């Protein structure tokens, strides 16, 4: 007979539904594409050094945060 898997706090782990990992992978692949096409637009709109930082640093981090949030939302449902 197989023993139940427990955690460090002695909780029993149960197997849940499978997570559609392909959705999160697709979203992660969209980040460089969106950065490549929309990053220069943001840079030109803001102009100067601030535009470069917004378009090529802040915007990709924002996209990554959105992708992670969407993935967690899908996992919660």
Secondary structure, DSSP 8 states (H G I E B T S, - for coil): -----B-TT--B--------HHHHHHHHHHHHHHHHHHHHHHHHHH-HHHHHHIIIIIHHHHHHHHHHHHHHHHHH-
